[in-house]
Amino acid sequence: MEITGVETYTLHLPIDRTVGDSRLAIDDMYPVVVEIETDEGYTGTGWMGSLGFAPDLLERFVDSQFTDLLVGRDPFATEAIRERLRTQTIYYGELGMSAWPRGAIDVALWDIKAQAAGQPLYKLLGGEDDSVQAYASSMDSHHELDELADLHGSFADQGFTAFKTKVGDKPASEEARRIKEIREAVGDDAEIFVDANQAWTVKEAISTVRELEPHGIGWVEEPISEFDHAGHERVAAAIEPPLATGEMVNRPEQFEHLLERGGMEVAQPDLIRAGGITGQTAVARLAATHNVPLATHFYYVLSAHVVSAAPTGWIVEYIPEYDVGPLLDPEPVVEDGRVHLPDEPGHGYRIDPDAKAEHLVTFD
């Protein structure tokens, strides 16, 4: 089999209201799609979810740096292709912006491999479960107290039993009041996760989490800078909830450092930053060797395949504000707090032609 063509394009999904976390305020999402065609009729689809940041550059990066390297290659050679693309971008910063297109390309290649094998991707990866637990993760930093209760209560009504809220930009006492509101809305048996998006110092993380702990916290996500590995160990040792991190970490070697030292008690690889299906499954294996749960970041419809197959696979992140489901054919099924995986060969999703026509963005 041979790759015969690569098409890259950008779609625009407006968000109904301004949402955000401790660092960002967001109004729009721009999925950048990569479709890889083969001489045997298979087309693989991958995408990267730009939050309004330079989608034109991501699109052009694929076209200018990768298309010529892909055409003529065997799509089954995912490891060799991955290394070749990394070599091509090493002078641009291998762990920076160039990682995103490489991750989307890897997803498309695995989609082709699973289609050719006649299996859903999760089965090709060694999985058996055709559904995976999801948690409702909202970009709710700008919501008022009453809005928080209504929002997470509505998630509970949809069948979710795990929820995540944004923290990190308010005084600890106010953060505690917000967690209390959510707890009252979702019930005592629900899991509540908090995500600071690296907003705190080590001291702030420890003191703030201690104020939140009485309300029952399932994990504390990205409390401090991703670069402070020693600080992760200190925070993990000082707080009761597990420390979850990894969405900003790229190479498996970086995960290994935190896993070995106890600074990552829940592993959260981002599908695209970590290198697509190839990279995320490598992190899943590392997490399993340390008996650490895998709870993937973002990209729920794709990462669910990896979580299904991972030895310590636990849960995927469902962010309603960033949901690409309306662009996909078929539309993903999320019911009773679980993502149901398609039975079709491949990862099971294509960009719906009508949605593409409606949401396509062109750049000068």
ZITASUL-V947759 format. One record per residue. N is the residue number from 1. RES is the residue in three letters. PHI is phi in whole degrees, 0 to 359 (999 if undefined). PSI is psi in whole degrees, -180 to 180 (NA if undefined). OMEGA is omega in degrees with one decimal (999 if undefined). Layout:
# ZITASUL-V947759
N:RES:PHI:PSI:OMEGA, N:RES:PHI:PSI:OMEGA
This chain:
# ZITASUL-V947759
1:MET:999:149:-175.2, 2:GLU:220:141:174.4, 3:ILE:285:128:-177.1, 4:THR:249:-17:-179.2, 5:GLY:192:157:178.4, 6:VAL:225:126:175.4, 7:GLU:242:132:178.5, 8:THR:235:133:178.6, 9:TYR:208:164:-174.9, 10:THR:241:138:176.2, 11:LEU:245:155:-178.7, 12:HIS:241:126:175.0, 13:LEU:239:106:175.6, 14:PRO:289:149:176.7, 15:ILE:258:139:-171.9, 16:ASP:300:-32:-178.8, 17:ARG:216:164:176.1, 18:THR:291:127:178.2, 19:VAL:234:169:179.9, 20:GLY:178:-174:178.0, 21:ASP:230:-157:-176.5, 22:SER:290:-11:-175.7, 23:ARG:238:-27:-169.0, 24:LEU:236:150:166.1, 25:ALA:238:128:-167.5, 26:ILE:229:136:178.8, 27:ASP:241:-18:-172.9, 28:ASP:217:154:173.3, 29:MET:233:141:-178.2, 30:TYR:233:88:174.2, 31:PRO:293:129:176.0, 32:VAL:255:118:-170.4, 33:VAL:259:139:173.4, 34:VAL:238:122:176.9, 35:GLU:244:128:-177.5, 36:ILE:246:125:-177.9, 37:GLU:257:152:-179.5, 38:THR:232:166:-179.7, 39:ASP:283:-4:177.4, 40:GLU:254:12:173.1, 41:GLY:91:-2:178.3, 42:TYR:274:140:173.8, 43:THR:236:124:177.8, 44:GLY:261:141:-176.2, 45:THR:238:129:172.0, 46:GLY:225:162:177.1, 47:TRP:207:158:177.0, 48:MET:233:137:-170.8, 49:GLY:263:81:178.1, 50:SER:290:131:179.4, 51:LEU:267:53:178.7, 52:GLY:85:-1:-178.0, 53:PHE:266:107:169.3, 54:ALA:47:50:177.0, 55:PRO:299:-30:178.8, 56:ASP:296:-37:178.9, 57:LEU:292:-39:178.1, 58:LEU:297:-44:179.0, 59:GLU:298:-46:-177.9, 60:ARG:289:-28:177.7, 61:PHE:299:-45:177.8, 62:VAL:298:-50:-175.0, 63:ASP:297:-40:-172.8, 64:SER:273:-29:-172.7, 65:GLN:251:-27:-167.8, 66:PHE:243:-30:-173.1, 67:THR:302:-49:-178.4, 68:ASP:295:-29:179.1, 69:LEU:284:-23:-177.4, 70:LEU:271:-40:-176.5, 71:VAL:298:129:-178.3, 72:GLY:95:-12:-179.6, 73:ARG:275:159:174.4, 74:ASP:279:120:-176.9, 75:PRO:295:-17:177.6, 76:PHE:285:-16:-177.1, 77:ALA:276:57:-173.0, 78:THR:296:-38:-179.8, 79:GLU:293:-45:-179.7, 80:ALA:295:-41:178.4, 81:ILE:295:-42:179.7, 82:ARG:302:-45:-179.8, 83:GLU:293:-37:-179.5, 84:ARG:293:-41:179.8, 85:LEU:291:-36:176.5, 86:ARG:296:-42:178.0, 87:THR:298:-40:-179.3, 88:GLN:298:-31:-172.3, 89:THR:251:8:-173.4, 90:ILE:299:-32:-179.1, 91:TYR:279:-10:175.7, 92:TYR:268:-7:-173.7, 93:GLY:102:93:-173.3, 94:GLU:301:-31:-176.0, 95:LEU:261:11:-178.6, 96:GLY:260:-139:-174.8, 97:MET:300:-30:-177.3, 98:SER:292:-16:179.1, 99:ALA:292:-31:-176.1, 100:TRP:297:-53:178.5, 101:PRO:300:-37:179.5, 102:ARG:297:-38:178.3, 103:GLY:294:-43:179.6, 104:ALA:296:-39:177.6, 105:ILE:297:-43:179.6, 106:ASP:299:-40:177.0, 107:VAL:300:-45:-179.6, 108:ALA:297:-38:178.7, 109:LEU:294:-42:178.1, 110:TRP:293:-33:174.8, 111:ASP:300:-44:177.5, 112:ILE:297:-46:-178.4, 113:LYS:301:-43:-179.3, 114:ALA:290:-37:175.7, 115:GLN:298:-46:-178.7, 116:ALA:295:-31:177.9, 117:ALA:280:-10:179.8, 118:GLY:72:27:-176.6, 119:GLN:229:148:166.9, 120:PRO:300:149:-174.7, 121:LEU:303:-42:-176.8, 122:TYR:298:-33:177.3, 123:LYS:287:-39:176.7, 124:LEU:299:-34:179.3, 125:LEU:281:-8:179.1, 126:GLY:104:10:-178.7, 127:GLY:273:166:-179.9, 128:GLU:231:-38:-176.7, 129:ASP:291:128:-179.4, 130:ASP:266:11:170.8, 131:SER:212:153:-174.7, 132:VAL:225:140:177.8, 133:GLN:296:144:175.9, 134:ALA:234:153:171.0, 135:TYR:244:145:178.9, 136:ALA:280:116:-173.7, 137:SER:240:113:-175.4, 138:SER:250:143:172.8, 139:MET:278:70:-164.2, 140:ASP:255:20:-176.6, 141:SER:299:-29:-177.1, 142:HIS:269:-2:-178.8, 143:HIS:284:144:173.1, 144:GLU:282:170:-175.5, 145:LEU:302:-48:-178.1, 146:ASP:294:-33:177.1, 147:GLU:293:-38:178.4, 148:LEU:301:-48:-179.0, 149:ALA:299:-46:-179.8, 150:ASP:297:-43:-177.4, 151:LEU:297:-55:-175.8, 152:HIS:287:-28:172.5, 153:GLY:296:-37:177.5, 154:SER:293:-35:175.7, 155:PHE:297:-42:178.5, 156:ALA:298:-39:178.4, 157:ASP:297:-27:178.3, 158:GLN:278:-5:176.6, 159:GLY:107:0:177.6, 160:PHE:288:144:176.5, 161:THR:239:3:177.5, 162:ALA:224:141:-170.6, 163:PHE:217:149:175.1, 164:LYS:230:141:179.0, 165:THR:231:155:-178.8, 166:LYS:272:137:175.8, 167:VAL:226:177:172.1, 168:GLY:115:-11:-177.5, 169:ASP:239:16:-178.4, 170:LYS:224:161:175.4, 171:PRO:300:152:-175.2, 172:ALA:303:-40:-178.8, 173:SER:296:-37:178.3, 174:GLU:288:-39:175.8, 175:GLU:301:-41:-179.5, 176:ALA:296:-40:178.0, 177:ARG:297:-38:179.8, 178:ARG:293:-41:177.4, 179:ILE:296:-40:178.6, 180:LYS:300:-42:178.1, 181:GLU:298:-44:-180.0, 182:ILE:294:-43:-179.9, 183:ARG:301:-43:179.4, 184:GLU:295:-30:-178.1, 185:ALA:281:-32:-172.8, 186:VAL:254:-13:176.4, 187:GLY:98:163:-173.7, 188:ASP:288:-24:-175.5, 189:ASP:272:-8:-177.1, 190:ALA:283:154:172.2, 191:GLU:272:131:173.4, 192:ILE:240:120:177.4, 193:PHE:255:150:175.9, 194:VAL:236:146:-174.6, 195:ASP:227:116:-178.0, 196:ALA:265:-8:-180.0, 197:ASN:50:45:172.8, 198:GLN:67:26:-171.8, 199:ALA:279:-20:-170.4, 200:TRP:258:159:162.4, 201:THR:278:172:177.8, 202:VAL:302:-47:-178.7, 203:LYS:297:-44:179.6, 204:GLU:296:-40:-179.7, 205:ALA:299:-48:-177.3, 206:ILE:296:-47:-177.3, 207:SER:292:-40:-178.9, 208:THR:292:-45:-178.6, 209:VAL:298:-36:178.5, 210:ARG:297:-31:174.9, 211:GLU:286:-27:-178.8, 212:LEU:276:-27:-172.3, 213:GLU:306:-37:-179.1, 214:PRO:300:-19:-178.8, 215:HIS:267:2:176.2, 216:GLY:80:99:-177.4, 217:ILE:244:125:-177.7, 218:GLY:283:-36:171.0, 219:TRP:200:161:174.8, 220:VAL:244:117:-171.5, 221:GLU:257:135:176.5, 222:GLU:41:59:-178.7, 223:PRO:290:-31:-174.0, 224:ILE:225:179:-178.9, 225:SER:305:137:178.0, 226:GLU:300:-22:-175.8, 227:PHE:273:-12:-176.7, 228:ASP:268:79:-177.6, 229:HIS:294:-42:178.1, 230:ALA:297:-37:177.8, 231:GLY:297:-36:176.3, 232:HIS:300:-43:178.2, 233:GLU:298:-43:-178.7, 234:ARG:295:-45:-179.9, 235:VAL:295:-47:-178.6, 236:ALA:302:-38:-178.9, 237:ALA:287:-23:-172.0, 238:ALA:262:-16:-176.0, 239:ILE:248:159:-179.0, 240:GLU:280:-47:-178.5, 241:PRO:291:155:174.6, 242:PRO:297:148:175.7, 243:LEU:267:121:-180.0, 244:ALA:253:137:178.7, 245:THR:195:171:175.1, 246:GLY:132:-10:-175.6, 247:GLU:295:-26:-179.5, 248:MET:261:3:-177.5, 249:VAL:267:139:-173.2, 250:ASN:259:-68:-170.6, 251:ARG:276:149:178.4, 252:PRO:305:-33:-179.7, 253:GLU:299:-33:178.9, 254:GLN:290:-37:175.0, 255:PHE:296:-41:-177.4, 256:GLU:302:-41:-178.3, 257:HIS:300:-48:-179.1, 258:LEU:290:-39:-179.5, 259:LEU:296:-42:-177.7, 260:GLU:295:-31:-172.6, 261:ARG:257:8:176.4, 262:GLY:78:12:-179.9, 263:GLY:269:5:177.0, 264:MET:221:102:-177.4, 265:GLU:259:-11:167.1, 266:VAL:222:124:-176.3, 267:ALA:268:129:-174.4, 268:GLN:232:63:179.5, 269:PRO:293:136:171.7, 270:ASP:278:130:-174.8, 271:LEU:306:-44:-172.8, 272:ILE:278:-47:179.9, 273:ARG:296:-36:-175.6, 274:ALA:281:-6:175.7, 275:GLY:109:30:176.3, 276:GLY:74:-156:-179.6, 277:ILE:297:-40:179.4, 278:THR:300:-49:-178.2, 279:GLY:291:-42:-177.3, 280:GLN:292:-37:176.8, 281:THR:291:-32:175.9, 282:ALA:296:-42:177.3, 283:VAL:294:-38:178.1, 284:ALA:301:-40:178.4, 285:ARG:293:-41:177.6, 286:LEU:298:-45:179.5, 287:ALA:301:-39:-179.3, 288:ALA:295:-36:179.9, 289:THR:294:-22:177.9, 290:HIS:255:8:-179.8, 291:ASN:56:41:-179.7, 292:VAL:255:132:179.3, 293:PRO:297:146:175.9, 294:LEU:258:121:179.4, 295:ALA:226:92:-167.0, 296:THR:291:155:-179.0, 297:HIS:262:128:169.6, 298:PHE:62:-172:172.3, 299:TYR:45:51:-170.0, 300:TYR:298:-37:-174.7, 301:VAL:291:-29:179.7, 302:LEU:269:-45:-178.2, 303:SER:295:-23:178.5, 304:ALA:301:-32:176.5, 305:HIS:297:-43:-179.2, 306:VAL:292:-44:-179.2, 307:VAL:297:-38:177.8, 308:SER:302:-38:-175.5, 309:ALA:269:-14:-173.1, 310:ALA:283:138:-179.9, 311:PRO:302:-36:178.7, 312:THR:247:25:179.6, 313:GLY:299:133:-174.4, 314:TRP:237:-60:-165.0, 315:ILE:203:154:176.6, 316:VAL:241:160:-177.0, 317:GLU:263:122:176.6, 318:TYR:250:113:-179.3, 319:ILE:252:103:-176.4, 320:PRO:303:-38:-177.6, 321:GLU:294:-24:-177.5, 322:TYR:251:17:-172.1, 323:ASP:289:121:177.1, 324:VAL:272:2:-177.0, 325:GLY:311:-43:-179.9, 326:PRO:297:-16:178.8, 327:LEU:271:-11:-168.2, 328:LEU:258:153:173.0, 329:ASP:231:116:-2.0, 330:PRO:284:163:175.5, 331:GLU:289:134:-177.5, 332:PRO:302:149:179.1, 333:VAL:256:115:175.0, 334:VAL:238:107:-176.6, 335:GLU:226:140:177.4, 336:ASP:52:39:176.2, 337:GLY:73:22:179.6, 338:ARG:226:145:172.9, 339:VAL:267:123:-179.0, 340:HIS:263:125:-173.9, 341:LEU:275:142:-179.5, 342:PRO:293:154:177.3, 343:ASP:273:-13:-175.6, 344:GLU:291:151:173.9, 345:PRO:300:145:-175.4, 346:GLY:93:-166:175.6, 347:HIS:279:-10:167.0, 348:GLY:98:1:-173.8, 349:TYR:232:144:172.0, 350:ARG:231:161:172.1, 351:ILE:284:125:-179.9, 352:ASP:295:128:-176.3, 353:PRO:302:-39:179.4, 354:ASP:293:-40:178.0, 355:ALA:294:-38:177.6, 356:LYS:298:-45:179.9, 357:ALA:298:-38:-176.8, 358:GLU:284:-37:-169.3, 359:HIS:251:3:-176.9, 360:LEU:297:138:176.8, 361:VAL:246:133:175.4, 362:THR:246:146:-178.3, 363:PHE:245:144:178.1, 364:ASP:289:NA:999
